[in-house]
Amino acid sequence: MDIFHMLDIIPLIGLPYPKPGSVSYNVPCPCCDTEPKQKHLNINLKKDVFRCPRCGFSGGIFDLYACYTGVPRDQVREALIAGLNVEGNPIKPQKHPMPEEIPECPLIDIDTRSQTYESLLCKLSLASDHRENLHNRGLTDEAIEKLEYRTTPVFGQTAIAKQMVNEGFYLSGIPGFFKTKDGTWSFTHESRGILIPVRDEHSRIQGLQIRRDNVSRRKFRWVSSVGKTDGCKAEGWVHLAGGPAPEIILTEGPMKADVIHFLTGLTVLAVPGVNNLSHLETMLGTLKESGVQKIMTAFDMDFLNNPHVQNGYKNLIAMLNGFEIPFGSYVWDPQYKGLDDYIWQYLIQSKQTDI
């Protein structure tokens, strides 16, 4: 049995120490973060593991030690047991108080989640600047209302949750909802942005994503209440825009999928990120049974020269090969990052030509 834990490894490799009581925290990823302020690598102190959702770099304490020190992975255990740090000086494992575990709720069933989120969205509205943003992507007011896009609430979250409880809605196990210190239900306070319902093959809302305003990186994030009392974490659900069809487009991001579907009428399946394929396998099995005969991938054009995206794309191709579903890839003028941008600009130019 190993006598070392993540809290023993952290000071040996020069990483900042977590705040007291932390269960997990983020540090710059040594594989993909290029700026000091970027912190994609999540270190879980309770489970002694780490993972970067951006590039997929993950492992345990020995993998982390090996990465930062250059010590071969198969020699890390011996080096630590021998009591030597990276400079060859003796080290001694120290006892650290385990972070206090904050009680969380297990994820509740999809039907309850969907009904609860539908009620939440009915109580919210869409700001004018967000509506204009969606118009500029090619969506009409009718499409926006059908998609149920909303602006994140910036105040009144507790009042909204109280109203939902009074209406008989069950908030336990719904990502985004949690209990305050006085035991009152509330909804998480997120950065201002557009709320995006992420739907399954039956159009049920599995979870919510946010397209955050005024950020250049990690623009999209899940609505989650992980780390809060009676909160619940979100999962990497896939999103289906349109009903099952013989041929579908596979892209990245639910908003992108909604726009492509609206502009073309084609069925579009979206993963939350090319490096986040955890729920894709289940959906592919469902779609294959429903008669899907071909998949065309349509990821942003930076996949051609971004090694982090390429790595995830290789994993995707391996998964598609395993399902024995014929597939291909769409490519377009790289001045347009996404297929949604390309299609919308093509339609605009076509209208101008007709005039």
N, C-alpha and C positions, 0 to 999 in steps of 0.2 A: 504493500500500500504506500503511495507517495506521501511524503511528509511536507511537500511544498505546495503552496497555493498561489493564486494570482497575486495576492498582496505581498508575497515574498519576492516574486519575480519583478514586479513593477519598479522598485527602487534600484534593482541591479541593472536594468537596461535604460535607465535615465528618463522614464516616463513620469509625468506629473502625478502626484498622489491624489486619489479621489477625495471628495468631500466626505466628512464623517457621516455615516448612515447611508451612503450611496450603495445601491444594489448593482448599478452599472453606470458607466460614463463613457464619453467619446473622446478620442485623441486623434491627431492626424494619422491617416493611413500611410504607411511607408511605401505602399505600392502604387497608389493613385493620386493622393493629395499633393498638390504642387505649391500651395500657399499655406502659410502658417495658420491662418484662421480657419482653414478647412479641417473638419474633424469628422470623418466618416467611419473610422474604426471604432466599433462599439465593444467595450470590454465588460463582460459579465462576471462580477466578482463572486456571485453566489454559485454559478455553475463552472467557474474556472475556464471559460471559453471566450473567444473573440470572433467578430465577423465584420467585414466591410460590405454593406449592401450595394455599394457602388461597383466594386470590382470583383467581389466574391471571395477575397482573401479571408481565410478563416482557419480555426484550429484551437489547440489547447495551449497550456502554459509553456510547454517545451517548444512548440512551433513558434510562439511569440519570441521566446528567448533566442532561438536559433536565428530568426529573421533579423533581430536587432544587433546581435553580437557576431554573427558569422560562424558560430560554432556549429558543426554538423549536427543535424537533428538527432542522429543516433548516438551522439556523445554528450548530449545535454544532461541526461539523467545522471550519468557517471560524474560529470563535472560538479553538479549540485550536491550529489551525495558525498563526494570527496571534500565538499566544503570550500570550493574555490569560486570566486567571482570571475568576471571576464578579464580582470587584470592579474589573476593568479593569486589573489589575497584570500585568506580564509573568510567565509561567510557563515552566518548562523541563522537558521530559520527562526523567525520571531512569531510569537502568538499575537494575532490581531483579533479584535472583537469583530464578529461577523456582523455585517450590516443588518439593521432591523428590517425585517421583511414586512412590506406593506401589503395587507390583504387585498387580493384582486378576485374578480369574479370570472368563472369560466365562460367562454363564448356561448351565447344562447343560440337556439335554432334559427334558421334563415327566415322562416315565416314571421316569427316574432320580431326579428331585427328589421325586416322590411316594413312591417306595419308601423313600428315605432319610428323609423326614419321618415316614412310618408307623413306621419303626424307632425314630426319636427319641421319638415320642409313646408308644410301648409301654414306654419306659424311664422315663416320667414319670407323675405322679399328679395328682389334683385336690384342692386343699386344701378343708377343710370350709366355710370362709367363701365360697369361690368357688362351691362346690356350692349353698350356700344362696342366693347371688346369682342363680344360674341358675334355681333353684326359684321364686324370687320373680318371675321373668320368665315363668313358665308351663311351663318344661321339666321333664320327669320324669327320674328316674335313667336309665331306659332310653334316652331321647332323648339325654341327656348322653353316655352311653357310645357311642352310635351316632355322634354328632357328633365324638367323640374330643377334647373340650375338656380342656385340662390347665393346671396352674399352671406358670408360668415357673420354670425351675431357678435357684435363688439360690446354689448352690454345686455343685461336682463337674462343671462343664461339660467340663473337660479329660478327666476320667475317662470321661464318657459318650462323648465323641468317640473316645477311644482304643478303647473297647469296640466302637464301630461300625466303626472301621477294621479291628480284628481279626476282625470278622464279615464283612468283605469289602465294606463299603459305601464308595461313592465320595463324598468330601466336597467335592471341587473344584467350584466353580460352583454351590454350594448356598447361597443367602442365609442368613446366620446363622453359618456355619462359617468359620474362618480359622486361620492358623498363628501361634503365639506366637513370641517372639524366639528360642527354642531350636529352632524348626522343628516343634513339636508341634501337632497339630490340636486345636482347642477350639471351643466354642460361645459365642456372644456373651453377655455378661452384661447382661441387660436389667432394667428396672424390674419389680418384682413385679406380676403381673397374670395374666389368663386368656389362654392361647394358643388361637387360633382358626384352624383349618385353612380355607384359601380354596380352593375346589374348582372344577373346570371341568365341562363338560357330561358328562364320563365319570366324574365323582366323584373324579378324580385331584387330589391336593393340589399346587397351583401354588406356594403360599407360605404363610406364617403371619403373622397379625396378633396384636397384643397389646392387650387392654383393660386399661390400666394402673390400678392402685389409687391412690387418694388424689391424683388430679390433677383439676383443673377444666377444663383446656383440652387439646386434642390428646390426648384420652383413648385414642384408637386410633392405633396406629402399626405399621409393618411391621417384621418381624424381618429385619434386614439386617446385613451385615458389611462394608459399603462403607467404604473408608478404612483397612481392616486388611489385613495381608499375606495374599495369596492369598484375600482375602475376595470377596464378591460382593454387588451391590446388588439390592434387591427392585424389582419393577415394579408398576404399578397394576392388578393383575389384577382381573377381575370374578369374582363368586362366584355359582354356581347352586345353589339349594336346591330339590331335586325334579327330576324328569325333564322333558324338553321337553313342552309342552302347547299347545293352540290359543290359550289366553289366559294371559299371565303378568303378574305384578306386578313393577315396577321400583322399587327403593328404594336407600337408601344404607347400606352397612355389612353385612358378612357375618353378624354375630351377629343383627342385626335380621331379615335374610332367613331365617335358620334358625328363629328364634322364630315368625315369621309362617307359615312353611311348616308347622311342627309344629302350631300351633294351628288352622290352616285346611285343611291338605292341599293348598293351592294352590302352584303353582310360582312361585318368587320369584328374580329376578335382582338382584344388588346390585353397584353400583359402589362403589369405596372412598370416593368423595366426589363431590358434584355438580359440582365443578370438576376432577375427574380422570376423564376419559372416554377415555383413550388406548387401552384394550383393549376398550371397549364395541362399537366398530364391527365388529370381527372377530366377536365373539360374536353380535351381531344378525344378521350374515350367516349364521352357522351355524344360529341358531334359526329364521330365515325359511325356510331350506332344509328344516328338520325339521317345518315346518307351523305355526309360530306365526302366528296371524291377528289378534291384538289385544294391545296392551300398555297396562296401567294404571299410571301413575306414582303413587308413594306416598312422597313425601319428607316429612321432618319439617315440621310446620306452620309453623315459622319461615320457610319459603321465601316466605310471603306478605308478609313485611315485612323480610326480610334482603336488602339489595342484592347482597351477594357471592354468596349462594345463587341469587338471581334471575338473575344474569348467567350462572352455570353452567347454570341451568335453560333459559335461552334457547338456549344452545348444544346442549343435549340435544334440545330440540324441533326444532331445525334438522336434527340428525342423524336423528331419527325420521322427519321429513318426507322426507328423502333416501331412506329405505328403503321408503317408501310402505306402511308398516304402520299401520293404524288405531290410534289411541291416545286415551286420556282420562286424567283425574286423579282420584284419590280425595281427598276432604277429610273431616275429622271434627272433633269437639269439640276446639278448640285447647288446652284444659286438659291434654290428653294429647299430648305432643310427637310421639311416633311412632305409626305404625299398630300396631306390636306392643303398645305400652302400652294403646292404645284397645281392641284386641281382647281382651287379657287381662283388663282391668277389666270389660268387657262380660260375659265368661264368668263372672267371679267374681260379679257382680251377678245374673246369670241363675241361678246355683246357689243364691244366698241367697234369691231369690224362690221357687224351687221348694221350698225347705225351709219 
